[in-house]
Amino acid sequence: MEEDGYDILFKIILVGDTSVGKTNIISKYIKNLFQEDFSATIGVEFSHKQFLVDNHKIKAQIWDTAGQERYKAITKAYYKGAKGAFIVYDITRKETFDDIDKWRNELISSCHQEITIMLIGNKCDLEDLRQITKEQGEEKAKSFGFSFIETSALSGENLENGFEMLIKEIYQKYKVEQRGGDDMDLDGGAEEIKIGKSKKKKKCC
């Protein structure tokens, strides 16, 4: 899809312990690039992607946040305005699964209460090293009312499905929030980050 404009802007963030694969999830999905030697994210980085839902061009700002404790003061500032989030854990490291509650509580306390959250069990290509079953992931997500998917940043498995599912969930909530208004709030609660040449927003409907 050509990125010459958009109708709605949603901010999405990825959170989770360090080395669960957040950066590679974004890199594989956006650029079809996987790097074994990715260094840990310092603070935050962001990319963007466009989706088409109900004939609306939706631009997603996708923010990759550092998982290290020492960057928490920086990354929490970037939670503001997020409409959606992925909590990512590594299926081969039980401690990253145990920390899901911590990340969920941090999102709820730092973001709007209606933020849409999806749980991702990453590295499903490493089946021989698995410590967390798919059923455990599904049960955890169900207990919080989250959607759930297992992905592989190496192969790209389920990355497109995961992002599309989250965007559609956010959009459905967004439609309910905007129902009854004269015009849709085009920025979806996110602040546009402009780098280089600015792009004009298109009026919706």
Secondary structure by P-SEA (a helix, b strand, c coil): cccccccbbbbbbbbccccccaaaaaaaaacccccccccccccccccbbbbbccccbbbbbbbbbbccccaaaaaaaacccccbbbbbbbcccaaaaaaaaaaaaaaaacccccbbbbbbbccccccccccccaaaaaaaaaaacbbbbbbbcccccaaaaaaaaaaaaaaaaaaaaacccccccccccbbbbbccbbbbbcccc
